[in-house]
Amino acid sequence: MALQFGKKYSEKAKPSYVYSIFGVALVLFMLGLLGIVVLNAQKLSDYFKENVEFSLILMDTCTPEQATIIKKNLDHNPHIKSSEYVSKQAALDRFRKNFQEDFMELIEYNPLYASINFHLKSDFTQTDSIKLIETKYLATRQVKELYYQHSLVESMNQNARKISIIIFVVVLMLFFIAVALIDNTIKLVMYSNRFLIKSMQLVGATRWFISKPFVLRSFVNGLLSALLAIILLAVLGFYANKIIPELSSLIQPADYALLFLVVIIIGVAISMWSTYRSVTKYLKLKLDELY
């Protein structure tokens, strides 16, 4: 009779699991979106830093062969992402193209300098790293100066630090909110099973015997919620990349794989933890306290 009661009660409680799965999936979806924003923010920061151009202005006495040696030295520097040699004539051609003007009609010589333009890796677009490079190459007689936009580099680094702190605080707050939402969703499901849990305890079942089926079910439900959230994120990402193709270059497949793995771990872990807590709570309550 008790088994029949438990079976009927379990069947009546099944719809609540469906709502739980969708509810947790939506929360995990929001966490996944936040993860994508965090990854994109870091990638965008790196992208802008690595697109800052630095120019080693060469002396007029510097021969192409000497410039090639300096460029090779730059290419072997682990801080440098890429470099390019620009001759005096190439600099003049670029000036004509960019400004649609030709000052050679007014003067008889090319006043522009040859240069080696390079881009630093994002981790080294810092004032101290730039100073080291500047000191090293200014010691070379063929180098006149290192030119770059000081204010732009300082502004990017300051803003990057501020944005990182803001994102960290927001992520932390939203993570705890997400945990609370998932926990409350699971608690509502377990509330509907409180009499079943207490009935099993009253007939002599051990705590682990009672908890085991609920915890296993929460594992499956958490996994389903995570997979549903991943499907939603994948669909959203597919259409976002279709509308804005440049987004595909920001996050690599490995980043998505790691993000999806984190979503699965969070979904399963919180579901199992919350379920076990709820079962333990109802086992400790007296029968009169369940009403």
SVG drawing of the C-alpha trace seen along z (x, -y; Angstrom):
<svg xmlns="http://www.w3.org/2000/svg" viewBox="-2 -75 77 77">
<polyline fill="none" stroke="black" stroke-width="0.4" points="0.0,0.0 2.8,-2.3 4.5,-1.5 1.3,-2.3 1.0,-5.6 4.6,-6.4 4.2,-5.5 1.0,-7.6 2.7,-10.5 5.7,-10.3 3.7,-10.4 1.8,-13.5 5.1,-15.2 6.6,-14.5 5.3,-17.7 7.2,-19.8 10.5,-18.2 9.7,-19.6 9.3,-23.1 12.4,-22.6 14.5,-21.6 13.3,-24.6 13.7,-27.0 17.3,-25.9 18.0,-25.8 17.0,-29.5 19.3,-30.5 22.2,-28.5 21.5,-30.1 21.9,-33.6 25.1,-32.4 26.3,-31.2 25.5,-34.6 27.5,-36.2 30.4,-33.9 30.3,-34.8 30.3,-38.5 33.3,-38.0 35.2,-36.1 34.4,-38.7 35.4,-41.5 38.8,-40.0 39.2,-39.2 38.2,-42.7 40.6,-44.2 43.4,-42.1 42.4,-43.0 42.6,-46.7 45.9,-46.4 47.4,-44.4 46.3,-46.9 48.2,-49.8 51.0,-50.6 54.5,-51.4 57.1,-52.8 60.9,-52.7 61.9,-55.8 65.2,-55.1 68.0,-57.5 68.5,-58.6 71.9,-57.0 70.3,-53.6 70.7,-51.3 68.0,-48.7 70.4,-46.0 70.8,-47.5 67.0,-47.9 66.5,-44.2 68.8,-43.3 66.8,-45.4 63.5,-43.9 64.8,-40.4 65.8,-41.2 62.3,-42.5 60.8,-39.4 62.7,-37.2 61.5,-39.3 58.7,-37.2 56.9,-40.5 56.4,-41.4 53.4,-40.1 54.3,-41.3 56.6,-43.9 56.9,-45.6 59.7,-47.6 58.5,-50.8 61.0,-52.5 61.1,-56.3 59.4,-55.8 56.8,-53.5 56.1,-56.2 55.7,-58.8 53.3,-56.6 51.2,-56.0 51.1,-59.7 49.9,-60.5 47.2,-57.8 45.9,-58.8 45.9,-62.6 45.5,-62.9 48.3,-65.4 51.8,-65.5 54.2,-67.9 57.0,-66.8 55.6,-69.5 56.7,-72.1 60.1,-70.6 62.6,-68.6 63.4,-66.0 61.4,-63.4 61.4,-64.5 59.8,-61.3 61.8,-58.8 62.0,-55.0 60.6,-53.1 59.9,-49.6 56.3,-49.4 55.4,-46.7 52.6,-45.5 53.0,-44.2 51.3,-41.2 48.4,-42.3 50.1,-41.2 53.1,-43.5 51.2,-46.6 52.1,-48.1 54.2,-51.2 57.0,-49.3 57.3,-46.8 57.3,-49.6 60.0,-51.5 62.3,-48.4 61.8,-48.2 62.4,-51.9 65.6,-51.8 66.9,-48.8 66.5,-50.1 67.3,-53.8 70.7,-52.5 71.1,-51.5 72.7,-54.3 70.3,-53.6 67.2,-54.3 66.1,-57.9 63.0,-57.4 60.2,-55.2 56.8,-56.8 53.4,-55.7 50.3,-57.3 51.2,-57.5 47.8,-58.8 46.0,-56.0 48.1,-53.2 47.7,-54.7 43.9,-55.2 43.5,-51.6 45.4,-50.2 43.5,-52.3 40.1,-51.5 41.0,-47.8 41.7,-47.6 38.5,-49.4 36.4,-47.3 38.0,-44.1 37.0,-45.1 33.5,-46.0 33.0,-42.7 34.4,-40.7 32.0,-42.2 29.0,-41.8 30.0,-38.2 30.3,-37.4 26.9,-39.0 25.1,-37.3 26.7,-33.9 25.4,-34.0 22.0,-35.2 22.0,-32.3 22.9,-29.8 20.0,-31.2 17.5,-30.9 18.5,-27.3 18.5,-26.4 15.0,-27.9 13.7,-26.1 15.0,-22.8 13.5,-23.5 10.1,-24.0 10.3,-20.6 11.5,-18.9 8.7,-20.6 6.2,-18.7 7.9,-15.4 8.3,-16.2 5.6,-13.7 7.1,-10.9 10.5,-11.6 9.0,-11.5 7.0,-8.3 10.1,-6.5 11.8,-7.5 8.9,-6.4 9.0,-2.9 12.7,-2.5 14.6,-3.6 18.1,-5.0 19.0,-8.6 21.2,-7.4 18.5,-5.1 16.0,-8.0 18.4,-10.5 19.9,-8.4 17.0,-8.3 16.4,-12.1 20.1,-12.9 20.4,-10.7 17.3,-12.3 18.8,-15.8 21.9,-14.7 19.9,-13.8 17.7,-16.9 20.8,-19.2 22.4,-17.6 19.3,-18.0 19.0,-21.7 22.7,-22.3 22.3,-20.6 19.1,-22.7 21.0,-25.9 23.9,-24.9 21.6,-24.3 20.0,-27.8 23.5,-29.3 24.7,-27.5 21.6,-28.7 22.1,-32.2 25.8,-32.1 25.1,-30.7 22.7,-33.5 24.9,-36.2 27.9,-35.0 25.6,-35.0 24.6,-38.7 28.0,-39.8 30.7,-37.6 33.5,-39.4 32.3,-37.7 33.6,-34.4 37.2,-35.6 36.8,-36.7 35.9,-33.4 37.6,-30.1 35.8,-26.7 38.0,-25.7 36.6,-28.7 33.0,-27.6 33.9,-24.0 35.3,-25.2 32.3,-27.5 29.8,-24.6 31.7,-22.3 31.5,-24.9 27.7,-25.3 27.3,-21.5 29.4,-21.3 27.5,-24.2 24.1,-22.8 24.8,-19.3 26.6,-20.4 24.1,-22.9 21.2,-20.6 22.7,-17.7 23.8,-19.9 20.5,-21.6 18.5,-18.4 20.6,-16.7 20.2,-19.7 16.4,-19.7 16.1,-15.9 18.2,-16.2 16.1,-19.2 12.8,-17.3 14.3,-14.2 15.2,-16.3 11.7,-17.9 9.0,-16.4 5.8,-15.2 3.7,-18.0 6.2,-20.6 5.7,-19.4 2.2,-20.9"/>
</svg>
